[in-house]
Amino acid sequence: MKKFDIPVYYKSTIISRIKEFRRDSDPRRNDVAPTELDFGPVRFFIARHFGFCYGVENAIEIAYKTIEDNPDKRIFLLSEMIHNPGVNQDLTNRGVRFIMDTSSKQSIAWNELNKDDIVLIPTFGTTIEVENKLREIGLFVETYDTTCPFVEKVWNRSAALGKEDYTIIIHGKHNHEETRATLSHSTQNAPSVIVRDLNETKILCSFILGERNKEEFYEIFKEKYSEGFDVKKDLLKVGVVNQTTMLASETQEIADCLKTTMIKKYGKENLKEHFADTSDTLCYATYDNQEATYGLLVQPADFAIVVGGYNSSNTTHIVELCEQKIKTYFISSEEKIISDKLISHFDIHQKKEIETENYLPKKDRVDILLTSGASCPDAVVDRVLQKIHSYFQNTRSVEAVLDELFKSN
C-alpha cells in the first residue's frame, strides 16, 4: 500500500503506533479483535481498523501539495474535500474556497472562476455535468481530481453493466455527493435508479412485478432516476452497485431481494438474462471498518465512542452498528467531551447534537470501545483517548501501557 505525505498534525503518537503494530503482527488482517489498553481504572478497546483510508490520504496529499506548489493562485474546492470538519476548516484557513456545499448549493458562481484558477475535485468525485462546466472555463480537471479510486471502480462497473444492457440499481443516499456523481456517470451508459435501503428496494420490486401503476414510480423515486427512465422497459435487466460507504450487509440484502424478484417473475432458469450477479462494490476500507466494528462489539463494555464528521456516511453506519449493541456517543472531536460529567454528541435519529450528563459510570473500572470513521485523523482519536484518560485518578501512563503491549507480543 502506498504511503502518503500528509501533514504531521494529522498523524498520531498513540493510534498510529498501535495500527503499525497490528499490521506487523497480522499482515493479512485476519484478526478483527480490538486492541486492549488497560490503564487501571479505565480500559480502552481500540477497533482493529478505522481512520484515514487510501482515498482520503490521497485526497489530502494532493490538496496540501497543491496549496504548497501554487502560492500565487486562487484555489477552490467543489465541495467538502472529505466529510471531516477539522480537515475542511484547515483548508479554509489556508485560503481554499468552497464552490458549493454538500447539497450542491453554489456559493461561488461559475462566472467568478477563470482558467488560471485551480479547482480540486473532492474524494467523492463529481458529476459529468460539473466536469464539463469546468472544462468550458478552461480548467484542468484531471490534474486536480482527488476522486477515490474505489468510487471510480463503481463507475467502471456501472459502465460494464450498461454495455450489457443492464439497468443500474445504485444502493446509496440520493443526496450524497458520491451517489449523485455515480448516477451521473452510470447514466452515460444505462438507465439508472437509486434505492436508499431494503424498503425502497421492495417498492422497486413491486414495479418489476407489475403490482403498481408505473405513474407511481416517478413520484416515489423523484430525483432518484435517470432522465427518460421507462418503468416498463428499464426494469427487465438489472445489476446492483453501491455508494462505497454503505453497509455491506444491506447491499447484499438489496441484491438478494432483486434476485428473488427476478426468479419470481422469469424463473430460475432465466435469471442470468435478467439479473447481473455483481460483486460488492464497497471499498475495502469501509468493509474492513465494518468488520472491525463487529469484532469490537464482541467485547463487553460500558459504552462506545465513535469519532468523525456528522455528515460522514461511513461513520454514521458504524454508529448504527454500535447502537444495536451498546450505548454509543458519536462525537466530532475531543472538544465535545466537555468534562468528566458532560458530553455533547450527535444523535443520528434526531440529526442534532444533544448533551448527556454522567456519561462516565461510577465504578472501579470503566470499559470503553473506541473507533472512528474513514475521514477522521488518528490524531483526533488520540486526543479523545487522552482527554478521557485524564479524568481518572491513579492511572498508568500511556507510554507504559503501550510499551507493555508491544513487549508482550
C-alpha positions in Angstrom: 0.0 0.0 0.0 1.3 3.4 -1.0 2.4 5.7 1.8 1.1 9.3 1.6 2.7 12.6 2.6 0.1 14.1 4.9 0.5 17.0 7.4 2.2 15.8 10.6 -0.5 17.2 12.8 -2.9 14.6 11.3 -0.7 11.8 12.5 -0.8 10.4 16.0 1.6 9.2 18.6 -0.7 6.5 20.0 -3.1 5.2 17.4 -0.6 5.1 14.6 1.8 3.1 16.6 -1.0 0.6 17.5 -2.0 0.3 13.9 1.6 -0.3 12.8 2.0 -3.0 15.5 -1.3 -4.7 14.4 -0.2 -4.6 10.7 3.1 -6.2 11.5 1.6 -8.9 13.7 -1.3 -9.6 11.4 -0.5 -8.5 7.8 -3.4 -10.5 6.3 -5.9 -8.7 8.6 -7.4 -12.0 9.7 -7.8 -10.9 13.4 -10.6 -8.3 13.9 -10.4 -8.4 17.7 -9.8 -5.0 19.3 -6.6 -3.9 20.9 -6.9 -3.6 24.7 -5.2 -0.7 26.5 -5.5 -1.2 30.3 -4.9 1.9 32.3 -6.2 0.5 35.5 -9.4 2.4 36.4 -10.2 2.8 32.7 -9.7 0.4 29.8 -10.0 1.2 26.1 -10.7 -1.3 23.4 -9.5 0.0 20.1 -11.1 -1.3 16.9 -8.8 -3.2 14.6 -9.5 -1.0 11.6 -10.6 2.7 11.3 -9.4 6.1 10.4 -7.9 7.6 7.2 -8.3 5.3 4.2 -6.4 5.2 0.9 -8.8 7.6 -0.8 -8.8 10.1 2.0 -5.0 10.2 2.4 -4.6 10.5 -1.4 -7.0 13.5 -1.5 -5.3 15.2 1.5 -1.9 14.8 0.0 -3.0 16.3 -3.4 -4.8 19.2 -1.7 -1.9 20.2 0.5 0.7 19.8 -2.2 -1.5 21.9 -4.5 -1.6 24.7 -1.9 2.2 24.5 -1.3 3.0 24.5 -5.0 0.7 27.3 -6.1 1.0 30.2 -3.5 0.0 32.8 -6.1 -3.1 31.1 -7.4 -6.7 31.0 -6.3 -7.6 27.5 -5.1 -11.1 26.2 -4.9 -12.8 23.0 -3.8 -16.0 21.9 -5.5 -17.4 21.0 -2.0 -16.0 19.4 1.1 -12.7 17.5 0.5 -13.9 14.8 2.9 -16.6 14.7 5.5 -14.4 15.9 8.4 -14.9 19.4 9.8 -11.4 19.8 11.1 -9.8 19.0 7.7 -12.1 21.2 5.8 -11.7 24.1 8.2 -7.9 23.8 7.9 -8.1 24.0 4.2 -10.4 27.1 4.5 -7.8 28.7 6.9 -5.2 28.2 4.2 -7.3 30.2 1.7 -9.1 27.4 -0.1 -12.7 28.4 -1.0 -15.6 26.1 -1.4 -17.7 26.5 -4.6 -20.7 24.6 -3.3 -21.9 22.8 -0.1 -22.6 19.1 0.2 -26.2 19.5 -1.2 -24.7 21.2 -4.4 -26.0 24.7 -3.4 -23.5 27.1 -5.0 -21.9 29.9 -3.0 -19.5 30.8 -5.8 -20.9 31.2 -9.3 -19.2 29.6 -12.3 -18.7 33.0 -13.9 -16.5 34.1 -11.0 -13.9 31.4 -12.0 -11.3 31.7 -14.7 -8.8 29.4 -16.5 -6.0 30.5 -14.2 -7.7 29.2 -11.1 -7.3 25.7 -9.6 -10.4 23.7 -8.7 -10.0 20.5 -6.7 -12.5 17.7 -7.2 -13.2 16.0 -3.8 -12.7 12.4 -3.0 -16.4 11.7 -3.7 -16.0 12.6 -7.3 -18.4 14.9 -9.2 -21.0 14.7 -12.0 -20.3 14.7 -15.7 -22.2 18.0 -15.9 -19.8 19.7 -13.5 -16.8 18.2 -15.2 -17.9 19.7 -18.5 -18.6 23.1 -16.9 -15.0 23.1 -15.5 -13.6 22.3 -19.0 -15.7 25.1 -20.6 -14.0 27.5 -18.2 -10.6 26.1 -19.3 -9.7 24.4 -16.1 -7.6 21.2 -16.0 -10.0 18.7 -14.4 -7.7 15.6 -14.4 -4.7 17.5 -12.7 -6.6 18.3 -9.5 -9.0 15.4 -9.4 -8.8 13.6 -6.0 -11.7 11.1 -6.7 -11.2 7.9 -4.7 -10.2 5.0 -7.0 -12.8 2.9 -5.3 -15.5 5.3 -6.4 -14.1 5.1 -9.9 -14.3 1.4 -9.6 -18.1 1.7 -9.1 -18.3 3.9 -12.2 -16.4 1.4 -14.3 -18.6 -1.5 -13.0 -21.7 0.6 -14.0 -20.3 1.2 -17.5 -19.6 -2.5 -18.0 -23.2 -3.4 -16.9 -24.6 -0.8 -19.1 -22.8 -2.2 -22.2 -24.6 -5.5 -21.5 -28.0 -3.6 -21.4 -28.5 -3.8 -17.7 -30.2 -1.1 -15.8 -28.1 0.1 -12.8 -29.6 0.0 -9.4 -27.5 2.2 -7.1 -27.6 1.5 -3.4 -27.0 4.9 -1.8 -28.2 8.2 -0.4 -29.6 10.2 -3.3 -28.5 13.5 -1.9 -24.9 12.4 -1.1 -22.2 13.8 -3.4 -20.8 10.4 -4.3 -24.2 8.9 -5.2 -25.1 12.0 -7.3 -21.8 11.6 -9.1 -22.3 7.8 -9.6 -25.8 8.4 -11.0 -24.4 11.0 -13.5 -21.7 8.6 -14.6 -23.9 5.4 -14.8 -26.5 7.3 -16.8 -23.9 7.7 -19.6 -24.2 4.0 -20.3 -27.5 2.8 -18.9 -30.8 3.7 -17.3 -30.2 4.1 -13.5 -32.2 4.4 -10.3 -31.2 4.9 -6.7 -32.6 2.9 -3.7 -31.8 4.1 -0.2 -32.5 0.8 1.6 -34.2 -2.6 1.5 -37.6 -1.0 2.0 -37.2 1.2 -1.2 -35.9 -1.9 -3.0 -39.1 -3.8 -2.1 -41.1 -0.9 -3.5 -39.0 -1.1 -6.7 -39.6 -4.8 -6.9 -43.3 -4.2 -6.8 -42.9 -2.2 -10.1 -40.8 -5.0 -11.6 -43.7 -7.5 -10.8 -46.3 -5.1 -12.2 -48.0 -4.7 -8.8 -48.1 -0.9 -9.0 -49.1 1.6 -11.6 -46.0 2.9 -13.4 -47.0 6.5 -12.8 -46.4 6.0 -9.1 -42.8 5.2 -9.8 -42.0 8.7 -10.9 -43.4 10.2 -7.7 -41.9 7.7 -5.3 -38.5 7.8 -6.9 -38.5 11.5 -7.7 -34.9 12.8 -8.2 -33.6 9.3 -8.0 -33.7 8.1 -11.6 -32.1 8.9 -14.8 -33.8 11.1 -17.4 -36.2 9.3 -19.7 -36.4 6.3 -17.4 -39.1 3.9 -18.7 -40.5 1.6 -16.0 -41.8 -1.0 -18.5 -38.6 -1.3 -20.5 -35.8 -0.4 -18.0 -36.5 -2.9 -15.2 -36.2 -6.1 -17.3 -32.5 -6.5 -16.6 -30.8 -5.1 -13.5 -27.5 -5.0 -11.8 -26.5 -3.6 -8.4 -23.7 -1.2 -7.4 -23.4 0.9 -4.3 -22.2 4.1 -2.7 -18.9 2.9 -1.4 -19.7 3.8 2.2 -22.9 1.9 2.7 -23.4 -1.1 4.9 -22.2 -4.2 3.1 -24.9 -6.4 4.7 -27.6 -4.0 3.4 -26.2 -4.0 -0.1 -26.3 -7.8 -0.1 -29.9 -7.8 1.2 -30.8 -5.5 -1.7 -29.2 -7.6 -4.3 -30.8 -10.8 -2.8 -34.2 -9.1 -2.9 -33.9 -8.1 -6.6 -32.6 -11.6 -7.4 -35.5 -13.3 -5.7 -37.9 -10.9 -7.6 -36.4 -11.8 -11.0 -36.7 -15.5 -10.2 -40.3 -15.0 -9.2 -41.1 -13.2 -12.5 -38.9 -15.0 -15.0 -38.0 -18.3 -13.4 -34.7 -19.5 -12.0 -33.6 -20.9 -15.4 -33.8 -17.4 -16.9 -32.2 -15.5 -14.1 -28.9 -14.7 -15.9 -30.8 -12.9 -18.6 -32.4 -10.5 -16.0 -30.1 -10.2 -13.1 -26.3 -9.4 -13.0 -24.8 -11.2 -10.0 -22.3 -8.4 -9.3 -19.6 -8.5 -6.7 -19.9 -5.9 -4.0 -18.5 -2.5 -4.9 -18.0 -1.4 -1.3 -14.5 0.0 -0.8 -12.0 -2.2 1.1 -11.7 0.3 3.9 -15.4 0.5 4.5 -15.7 -3.2 4.6 -12.7 -3.6 6.9 -14.0 -0.9 9.3 -17.4 -2.6 9.4 -15.9 -6.0 10.1 -13.7 -4.5 12.8 -16.8 -2.9 14.4 -18.4 -6.3 14.6 -15.2 -7.6 16.2 -15.1 -4.6 18.6 -18.7 -5.2 19.7 -17.9 -8.7 20.9 -16.1 -7.1 23.8 -18.4 -6.2 26.8 -18.1 -2.5 27.7 -19.9 0.4 29.4 -20.2 2.4 26.2 -18.7 3.1 22.8 -17.3 6.3 21.3 -17.3 6.8 17.6 -15.3 9.8 16.3 -15.9 11.5 12.9 -17.8 14.1 10.9 -21.5 14.2 11.5 -22.3 14.2 7.8 -19.9 11.2 7.1 -21.9 8.3 5.7 -19.3 5.6 6.6 -19.1 6.9 10.2 -22.8 7.0 10.6 -23.1 3.4 9.6 -20.5 2.5 12.3 -22.6 4.3 14.8 -25.7 2.4 13.6 -23.9 -0.9 14.2 -22.7 0.1 17.6 -26.1 1.4 18.7 -27.6 -2.0 18.1 -25.4 -3.4 20.9 -24.3 -0.7 23.3 -24.8 2.9 24.4 -22.9 5.0 21.8 -21.6 8.5 21.7 -20.9 10.0 18.3 -18.5 13.0 18.6 -16.6 15.0 16.0 -13.6 15.7 18.3 -12.3 15.8 21.8 -13.9 19.2 22.2 -17.3 17.5 22.5 -16.1 15.9 25.8 -16.9 18.9 27.9 -15.9 17.4 31.3 -15.9 14.2 33.2 -19.6 14.9 33.8 -20.9 16.1 30.4 -20.5 15.1 26.8 -22.1 16.7 23.7 -22.7 14.1 21.0 -24.7 13.7 17.7 -28.0 11.9 17.7 -28.3 10.3 14.2 -32.0 9.9 14.6 -32.8 13.4 15.6 -30.0 14.7 13.5 -28.8 17.2 16.1 -26.3 17.4 18.9 -27.5 16.6 22.4 -25.9 16.6 25.8 -25.6 13.7 28.2 -24.7 14.1 31.8 -22.8 11.5 33.9 -21.8 9.5 30.8 -18.8 8.0 32.8 -20.3 5.4 35.2 -19.2 5.5 38.8 -17.4 2.1 39.2 -14.0 0.8 39.9 -13.2 0.2 36.2 -14.8 1.7 33.2 -14.5 -0.1 29.8 -14.8 1.9 26.6 -15.0 0.9 23.0 -13.2 3.4 20.7 -13.3 3.7 16.9 -13.7 6.3 14.2 -14.8 6.9 10.6 -12.6 6.7 7.5 -12.2 10.5 7.3 -11.1 11.1 10.9 -7.4 11.8 11.6 -5.8 9.4 14.1 -4.6 12.4 16.0 -8.1 13.3 16.9 -8.8 9.8 18.2 -5.5 10.2 20.3 -6.9 13.4 21.8 -10.2 11.8 22.7 -8.4 8.9 24.4 -6.1 11.2 26.3 -8.9 13.6 27.5 -10.9 10.7 28.9 -7.8 9.2 30.4 -7.1 12.5 32.2 -10.4 12.3 34.2 -9.3 9.2 36.1 -7.0 9.0 39.1 -4.1 6.7 39.6 -4.0 5.6 36.0 -1.0 4.0 34.3 0.7 6.2 31.7 0.0 5.9 28.0 3.7 5.1 27.3 3.8 2.4 30.0 0.7 0.7 28.6 2.0 0.8 25.0 5.4 -0.5 26.0 3.8 -3.4 27.7 1.6 -4.1 24.7 4.5 -4.2 22.3 6.7 -6.2 24.5 4.1 -8.9 25.3 3.6 -9.7 21.6 
